[in-house]
Amino acid sequence: MPTWTAPGGMRLHFRDVGSGPPVVLLHAFPLLGEMFDPQWSALAGRARFIVPDLRGFGGSGTGAGPSEMGAMADDVLALLDHLAVDSAVVGGVSMGGYASLALLRSDPGRVRALILADTQTAADDAEARVRRETSAQEVLAKGSTVLLPSVARLLGPSASPELRARVSAWITAQSPEGLAAAQQGMALRSDARDILARFGGPVLVLVGRDDVLTPPAKARAMAELVPGAELVEIPAAGHLANLEQPEAFNAALGRFLDRVRARSGN
């Protein structure tokens, strides 16, 4: 996987694979771009997948201060400029959904279609912001392994022991500084219902039926903001539906990409 340094100095580690219309996929907290391996490996014959490690995660650098969603979006926009990609289907899981919405707010003309999986448009309330700051300080003090108990809430009850072990390994490998900066950045994000409601392109909303962090009711509320948005509930999946039920997730994603391609004529 290549690494590129943006003009502002941010190092971005990313995968660029496949052929066809470009699709940007942004990962969940506290993971990395590798979580989308089941998607690009199945669909790379139908689209070009651009999958970065967001700032603070995987092989990418960590900036100073909180990793705000707008900064993550700007990193991705700079990467698209570097790759000479004018517009793309943009989507993400959980935190990646927040970053996708921030990108839509920053430069809506670059977003051909939007994929929102196991995420939400609402900003954190005061209680959630306090929880994020507490978690950030704990990670800085004790290391990334303090987040391992979160695996029980990230994954649904049907997730295999092998997947639980893989997600745990990804979390353990993250830098405490990157994790803390992302927690603080997510706490600062703004409500995105306005920007989603104004978006005129195709929207796919996916959610694991067993997601306890952003449950199906939140997904339905997002889909209702956009006339014609498609909502797909994935059985036997929690907050990481693309990993827990990749075949069902990929089927919905593939159909959506085919529709976007037919709509745009390329």
Contacts in CASP RR format, 6 or more apart in sequence:
PFRMAT RR
TARGET T0000
AUTHOR 0000-0000-0000
METHOD contacts of the structure
MODEL  1
MPTWTAPGGMRLHFRDVGSGPPVVLLHAFPLLGEMFDPQWSALAGRARFI
VPDLRGFGGSGTGAGPSEMGAMADDVLALLDHLAVDSAVVGGVSMGGYAS
LALLRSDPGRVRALILADTQTAADDAEARVRRETSAQEVLAKGSTVLLPS
VARLLGPSASPELRARVSAWITAQSPEGLAAAQQGMALRSDARDILARFG
GPVLVLVGRDDVLTPPAKARAMAELVPGAELVEIPAAGHLANLEQPEAFN
AALGRFLDRVRARSGN
1 13 0 8 1.000
1 14 0 8 1.000
1 15 0 8 1.000
2 13 0 8 1.000
2 14 0 8 1.000
2 16 0 8 1.000
3 11 0 8 1.000
3 12 0 8 1.000
3 13 0 8 1.000
3 14 0 8 1.000
3 59 0 8 1.000
3 60 0 8 1.000
4 11 0 8 1.000
4 12 0 8 1.000
4 14 0 8 1.000
4 79 0 8 1.000
4 82 0 8 1.000
5 11 0 8 1.000
5 12 0 8 1.000
6 12 0 8 1.000
6 75 0 8 1.000
6 78 0 8 1.000
6 79 0 8 1.000
6 82 0 8 1.000
7 78 0 8 1.000
10 55 0 8 1.000
10 60 0 8 1.000
10 61 0 8 1.000
10 63 0 8 1.000
10 75 0 8 1.000
10 78 0 8 1.000
11 59 0 8 1.000
11 60 0 8 1.000
11 61 0 8 1.000
12 52 0 8 1.000
12 53 0 8 1.000
12 55 0 8 1.000
12 60 0 8 1.000
12 61 0 8 1.000
12 75 0 8 1.000
12 78 0 8 1.000
12 79 0 8 1.000
13 52 0 8 1.000
13 53 0 8 1.000
13 58 0 8 1.000
13 59 0 8 1.000
13 60 0 8 1.000
14 50 0 8 1.000
14 51 0 8 1.000
14 52 0 8 1.000
14 53 0 8 1.000
14 79 0 8 1.000
15 33 0 8 1.000
15 40 0 8 1.000
15 49 0 8 1.000
15 50 0 8 1.000
15 51 0 8 1.000
15 52 0 8 1.000
16 48 0 8 1.000
16 49 0 8 1.000
16 50 0 8 1.000
16 51 0 8 1.000
16 83 0 8 1.000
17 40 0 8 1.000
17 44 0 8 1.000
17 48 0 8 1.000
17 49 0 8 1.000
17 51 0 8 1.000
18 40 0 8 1.000
18 44 0 8 1.000
18 45 0 8 1.000
18 47 0 8 1.000
18 48 0 8 1.000
18 49 0 8 1.000
19 44 0 8 1.000
19 45 0 8 1.000
19 47 0 8 1.000
19 48 0 8 1.000
20 45 0 8 1.000
20 46 0 8 1.000
20 47 0 8 1.000
20 48 0 8 1.000
21 47 0 8 1.000
21 48 0 8 1.000
21 88 0 8 1.000
21 89 0 8 1.000
21 112 0 8 1.000
21 257 0 8 1.000
21 260 0 8 1.000
21 261 0 8 1.000
21 264 0 8 1.000
21 266 0 8 1.000
22 47 0 8 1.000
22 48 0 8 1.000
22 49 0 8 1.000
22 50 0 8 1.000
22 80 0 8 1.000
22 83 0 8 1.000
22 85 0 8 1.000
22 87 0 8 1.000
22 88 0 8 1.000
22 89 0 8 1.000
23 47 0 8 1.000
23 48 0 8 1.000
23 49 0 8 1.000
23 50 0 8 1.000
23 88 0 8 1.000
23 89 0 8 1.000
23 90 0 8 1.000
23 91 0 8 1.000
23 257 0 8 1.000
24 50 0 8 1.000
24 51 0 8 1.000
24 52 0 8 1.000
24 76 0 8 1.000
24 80 0 8 1.000
24 88 0 8 1.000
24 89 0 8 1.000
24 90 0 8 1.000
24 91 0 8 1.000
24 100 0 8 1.000
25 33 0 8 1.000
25 36 0 8 1.000
25 39 0 8 1.000
25 40 0 8 1.000
25 49 0 8 1.000
25 50 0 8 1.000
25 51 0 8 1.000
25 91 0 8 1.000
25 92 0 8 1.000
25 115 0 8 1.000
26 52 0 8 1.000
26 54 0 8 1.000
26 72 0 8 1.000
26 76 0 8 1.000
26 90 0 8 1.000
26 91 0 8 1.000
26 92 0 8 1.000
26 93 0 8 1.000
26 95 0 8 1.000
26 96 0 8 1.000
26 97 0 8 1.000
26 99 0 8 1.000
26 100 0 8 1.000
27 33 0 8 1.000
27 34 0 8 1.000
27 35 0 8 1.000
27 36 0 8 1.000
27 51 0 8 1.000
27 53 0 8 1.000
27 54 0 8 1.000
27 57 0 8 1.000
27 92 0 8 1.000
27 93 0 8 1.000
27 95 0 8 1.000
27 96 0 8 1.000
28 35 0 8 1.000
28 92 0 8 1.000
28 93 0 8 1.000
28 94 0 8 1.000
28 95 0 8 1.000
28 96 0 8 1.000
28 118 0 8 1.000
28 154 0 8 1.000
28 239 0 8 1.000
28 240 0 8 1.000
29 94 0 8 1.000
29 95 0 8 1.000
29 96 0 8 1.000
29 179 0 8 1.000
29 182 0 8 1.000
29 183 0 8 1.000
29 186 0 8 1.000
30 57 0 8 1.000
30 144 0 8 1.000
30 147 0 8 1.000
30 150 0 8 1.000
30 170 0 8 1.000
30 171 0 8 1.000
30 174 0 8 1.000
30 179 0 8 1.000
30 182 0 8 1.000
31 57 0 8 1.000
31 167 0 8 1.000
31 170 0 8 1.000
31 171 0 8 1.000
31 174 0 8 1.000
31 240 0 8 1.000
32 53 0 8 1.000
32 57 0 8 1.000
32 58 0 8 1.000
32 59 0 8 1.000
32 170 0 8 1.000
32 174 0 8 1.000
33 51 0 8 1.000
33 52 0 8 1.000
33 53 0 8 1.000
33 54 0 8 1.000
33 57 0 8 1.000
33 58 0 8 1.000
34 170 0 8 1.000
35 93 0 8 1.000
35 170 0 8 1.000
35 240 0 8 1.000
35 242 0 8 1.000
35 243 0 8 1.000
36 49 0 8 1.000
36 51 0 8 1.000
36 242 0 8 1.000
38 242 0 8 1.000
38 243 0 8 1.000
38 246 0 8 1.000
38 249 0 8 1.000
38 250 0 8 1.000
39 49 0 8 1.000
39 242 0 8 1.000
39 246 0 8 1.000
39 249 0 8 1.000
39 250 0 8 1.000
39 253 0 8 1.000
40 49 0 8 1.000
40 51 0 8 1.000
42 246 0 8 1.000
42 250 0 8 1.000
43 49 0 8 1.000
43 250 0 8 1.000
43 253 0 8 1.000
43 254 0 8 1.000
43 257 0 8 1.000
46 254 0 8 1.000
46 257 0 8 1.000
46 258 0 8 1.000
47 89 0 8 1.000
47 257 0 8 1.000
50 79 0 8 1.000
50 80 0 8 1.000
50 83 0 8 1.000
50 85 0 8 1.000
50 88 0 8 1.000
52 60 0 8 1.000
52 75 0 8 1.000
52 76 0 8 1.000
52 79 0 8 1.000
53 59 0 8 1.000
53 60 0 8 1.000
54 60 0 8 1.000
54 67 0 8 1.000
54 72 0 8 1.000
54 75 0 8 1.000
54 95 0 8 1.000
54 96 0 8 1.000
54 99 0 8 1.000
54 182 0 8 1.000
55 61 0 8 1.000
55 62 0 8 1.000
55 63 0 8 1.000
55 67 0 8 1.000
55 71 0 8 1.000
55 72 0 8 1.000
55 75 0 8 1.000
55 178 0 8 1.000
55 181 0 8 1.000
56 62 0 8 1.000
56 63 0 8 1.000
56 67 0 8 1.000
56 174 0 8 1.000
56 175 0 8 1.000
56 177 0 8 1.000
56 178 0 8 1.000
56 179 0 8 1.000
56 181 0 8 1.000
56 182 0 8 1.000
57 174 0 8 1.000
57 178 0 8 1.000
57 182 0 8 1.000
58 173 0 8 1.000
58 174 0 8 1.000
60 75 0 8 1.000
62 175 0 8 1.000
62 177 0 8 1.000
62 178 0 8 1.000
62 181 0 8 1.000
63 71 0 8 1.000
63 181 0 8 1.000
65 181 0 8 1.000
65 184 0 8 1.000
66 181 0 8 1.000
66 184 0 8 1.000
66 185 0 8 1.000
66 187 0 8 1.000
66 188 0 8 1.000
67 178 0 8 1.000
67 181 0 8 1.000
67 182 0 8 1.000
67 184 0 8 1.000
67 185 0 8 1.000
68 102 0 8 1.000
68 185 0 8 1.000
68 188 0 8 1.000
68 189 0 8 1.000
69 95 0 8 1.000
69 98 0 8 1.000
69 99 0 8 1.000
69 101 0 8 1.000
69 102 0 8 1.000
69 185 0 8 1.000
69 186 0 8 1.000
69 188 0 8 1.000
69 189 0 8 1.000
70 99 0 8 1.000
70 102 0 8 1.000
70 103 0 8 1.000
70 105 0 8 1.000
70 106 0 8 1.000
72 96 0 8 1.000
72 99 0 8 1.000
72 102 0 8 1.000
73 99 0 8 1.000
73 100 0 8 1.000
73 102 0 8 1.000
73 103 0 8 1.000
73 105 0 8 1.000
73 106 0 8 1.000
74 106 0 8 1.000
76 90 0 8 1.000
76 99 0 8 1.000
76 103 0 8 1.000
77 103 0 8 1.000
77 106 0 8 1.000
77 107 0 8 1.000
77 110 0 8 1.000
80 86 0 8 1.000
80 88 0 8 1.000
80 110 0 8 1.000
86 110 0 8 1.000
87 109 0 8 1.000
87 110 0 8 1.000
87 111 0 8 1.000
87 112 0 8 1.000
88 110 0 8 1.000
88 111 0 8 1.000
88 112 0 8 1.000
89 111 0 8 1.000
89 112 0 8 1.000
89 113 0 8 1.000
89 114 0 8 1.000
89 115 0 8 1.000
89 257 0 8 1.000
89 260 0 8 1.000
90 100 0 8 1.000
90 103 0 8 1.000
90 104 0 8 1.000
90 110 0 8 1.000
90 111 0 8 1.000
90 112 0 8 1.000
90 113 0 8 1.000
90 114 0 8 1.000
90 115 0 8 1.000
91 97 0 8 1.000
91 100 0 8 1.000
91 114 0 8 1.000
91 115 0 8 1.000
91 116 0 8 1.000
91 117 0 8 1.000
92 99 0 8 1.000
92 100 0 8 1.000
92 115 0 8 1.000
92 116 0 8 1.000
92 117 0 8 1.000
92 119 0 8 1.000
93 117 0 8 1.000
93 118 0 8 1.000
93 119 0 8 1.000
93 240 0 8 1.000
93 241 0 8 1.000
93 242 0 8 1.000
94 117 0 8 1.000
94 118 0 8 1.000
94 119 0 8 1.000
94 213 0 8 1.000
94 214 0 8 1.000
94 239 0 8 1.000
94 240 0 8 1.000
95 119 0 8 1.000
95 182 0 8 1.000
95 186 0 8 1.000
96 119 0 8 1.000
97 116 0 8 1.000
97 117 0 8 1.000
97 119 0 8 1.000
98 119 0 8 1.000
98 186 0 8 1.000
98 189 0 8 1.000
98 192 0 8 1.000
100 114 0 8 1.000
100 115 0 8 1.000
100 116 0 8 1.000
101 116 0 8 1.000
101 121 0 8 1.000
101 192 0 8 1.000
101 195 0 8 1.000
101 196 0 8 1.000
102 189 0 8 1.000
102 192 0 8 1.000
103 110 0 8 1.000
103 111 0 8 1.000
104 111 0 8 1.000
104 114 0 8 1.000
104 192 0 8 1.000
104 195 0 8 1.000
104 196 0 8 1.000
104 199 0 8 1.000
105 192 0 8 1.000
105 195 0 8 1.000
108 195 0 8 1.000
108 198 0 8 1.000
108 199 0 8 1.000
111 199 0 8 1.000
111 201 0 8 1.000
112 201 0 8 1.000
112 260 0 8 1.000
112 264 0 8 1.000
113 201 0 8 1.000
113 202 0 8 1.000
113 203 0 8 1.000
113 204 0 8 1.000
113 256 0 8 1.000
113 260 0 8 1.000
114 196 0 8 1.000
114 199 0 8 1.000
114 201 0 8 1.000
114 202 0 8 1.000
114 203 0 8 1.000
114 204 0 8 1.000
115 203 0 8 1.000
115 204 0 8 1.000
115 206 0 8 1.000
115 253 0 8 1.000
115 256 0 8 1.000
116 203 0 8 1.000
116 204 0 8 1.000
116 205 0 8 1.000
116 206 0 8 1.000
116 219 0 8 1.000
116 222 0 8 1.000
117 205 0 8 1.000
117 206 0 8 1.000
117 207 0 8 1.000
117 241 0 8 1.000
117 242 0 8 1.000
117 249 0 8 1.000
118 206 0 8 1.000
118 207 0 8 1.000
118 208 0 8 1.000
118 211 0 8 1.000
118 213 0 8 1.000
118 214 0 8 1.000
118 219 0 8 1.000
118 238 0 8 1.000
118 239 0 8 1.000
118 240 0 8 1.000
118 241 0 8 1.000
119 214 0 8 1.000
119 222 0 8 1.000
120 214 0 8 1.000
120 218 0 8 1.000
120 222 0 8 1.000
121 191 0 8 1.000
121 192 0 8 1.000
121 193 0 8 1.000
121 196 0 8 1.000
121 221 0 8 1.000
121 222 0 8 1.000
121 225 0 8 1.000
122 191 0 8 1.000
122 192 0 8 1.000
122 193 0 8 1.000
122 218 0 8 1.000
123 189 0 8 1.000
123 190 0 8 1.000
123 191 0 8 1.000
123 192 0 8 1.000
124 132 0 8 1.000
124 186 0 8 1.000
124 187 0 8 1.000
124 189 0 8 1.000
128 187 0 8 1.000
129 187 0 8 1.000
132 183 0 8 1.000
132 184 0 8 1.000
132 185 0 8 1.000
132 186 0 8 1.000
132 187 0 8 1.000
133 183 0 8 1.000
133 184 0 8 1.000
133 187 0 8 1.000
135 147 0 8 1.000
135 183 0 8 1.000
136 179 0 8 1.000
136 180 0 8 1.000
136 181 0 8 1.000
136 183 0 8 1.000
136 184 0 8 1.000
137 180 0 8 1.000
138 146 0 8 1.000
139 146 0 8 1.000
139 147 0 8 1.000
139 176 0 8 1.000
139 179 0 8 1.000
139 180 0 8 1.000
139 183 0 8 1.000
140 176 0 8 1.000
140 177 0 8 1.000
140 180 0 8 1.000
143 176 0 8 1.000
144 171 0 8 1.000
144 172 0 8 1.000
144 173 0 8 1.000
144 174 0 8 1.000
144 175 0 8 1.000
144 176 0 8 1.000
144 179 0 8 1.000
145 171 0 8 1.000
145 172 0 8 1.000
147 171 0 8 1.000
147 179 0 8 1.000
148 168 0 8 1.000
148 171 0 8 1.000
148 172 0 8 1.000
150 171 0 8 1.000
151 164 0 8 1.000
151 167 0 8 1.000
151 168 0 8 1.000
151 171 0 8 1.000
153 212 0 8 1.000
153 213 0 8 1.000
153 239 0 8 1.000
154 167 0 8 1.000
154 213 0 8 1.000
154 238 0 8 1.000
154 239 0 8 1.000
154 240 0 8 1.000
155 163 0 8 1.000
155 164 0 8 1.000
155 167 0 8 1.000
155 238 0 8 1.000
155 239 0 8 1.000
155 240 0 8 1.000
155 243 0 8 1.000
155 244 0 8 1.000
156 210 0 8 1.000
156 211 0 8 1.000
156 212 0 8 1.000
156 236 0 8 1.000
156 237 0 8 1.000
156 238 0 8 1.000
156 239 0 8 1.000
156 244 0 8 1.000
157 210 0 8 1.000
158 210 0 8 1.000
158 236 0 8 1.000
158 237 0 8 1.000
158 244 0 8 1.000
159 238 0 8 1.000
159 240 0 8 1.000
159 244 0 8 1.000
163 243 0 8 1.000
163 244 0 8 1.000
167 240 0 8 1.000
167 243 0 8 1.000
193 225 0 8 1.000
196 203 0 8 1.000
196 222 0 8 1.000
196 225 0 8 1.000
196 226 0 8 1.000
197 225 0 8 1.000
197 226 0 8 1.000
199 226 0 8 1.000
200 226 0 8 1.000
201 226 0 8 1.000
202 229 0 8 1.000
202 230 0 8 1.000
202 256 0 8 1.000
202 259 0 8 1.000
202 260 0 8 1.000
202 263 0 8 1.000
203 223 0 8 1.000
203 226 0 8 1.000
203 228 0 8 1.000
203 229 0 8 1.000
203 230 0 8 1.000
204 229 0 8 1.000
204 230 0 8 1.000
204 232 0 8 1.000
204 252 0 8 1.000
204 253 0 8 1.000
204 256 0 8 1.000
205 219 0 8 1.000
205 222 0 8 1.000
205 223 0 8 1.000
205 229 0 8 1.000
205 230 0 8 1.000
205 231 0 8 1.000
205 232 0 8 1.000
206 219 0 8 1.000
206 231 0 8 1.000
206 232 0 8 1.000
206 233 0 8 1.000
206 234 0 8 1.000
206 241 0 8 1.000
206 242 0 8 1.000
206 249 0 8 1.000
206 252 0 8 1.000
206 253 0 8 1.000
207 214 0 8 1.000
207 215 0 8 1.000
207 216 0 8 1.000
207 218 0 8 1.000
207 219 0 8 1.000
207 231 0 8 1.000
207 232 0 8 1.000
207 233 0 8 1.000
207 234 0 8 1.000
207 241 0 8 1.000
208 216 0 8 1.000
208 233 0 8 1.000
208 234 0 8 1.000
208 235 0 8 1.000
208 237 0 8 1.000
208 238 0 8 1.000
208 239 0 8 1.000
208 241 0 8 1.000
208 244 0 8 1.000
208 245 0 8 1.000
209 216 0 8 1.000
209 233 0 8 1.000
209 234 0 8 1.000
209 235 0 8 1.000
209 236 0 8 1.000
209 237 0 8 1.000
209 238 0 8 1.000
210 236 0 8 1.000
210 237 0 8 1.000
210 238 0 8 1.000
211 237 0 8 1.000
211 238 0 8 1.000
211 239 0 8 1.000
211 241 0 8 1.000
212 238 0 8 1.000
212 239 0 8 1.000
213 239 0 8 1.000
214 239 0 8 1.000
216 233 0 8 1.000
219 231 0 8 1.000
219 233 0 8 1.000
220 231 0 8 1.000
222 229 0 8 1.000
223 229 0 8 1.000
223 230 0 8 1.000
223 231 0 8 1.000
230 252 0 8 1.000
230 256 0 8 1.000
232 252 0 8 1.000
234 241 0 8 1.000
234 244 0 8 1.000
234 245 0 8 1.000
234 248 0 8 1.000
234 249 0 8 1.000
234 252 0 8 1.000
235 245 0 8 1.000
235 248 0 8 1.000
236 244 0 8 1.000
236 245 0 8 1.000
237 244 0 8 1.000
237 245 0 8 1.000
237 248 0 8 1.000
237 249 0 8 1.000
238 244 0 8 1.000
241 248 0 8 1.000
241 249 0 8 1.000
242 249 0 8 1.000
END
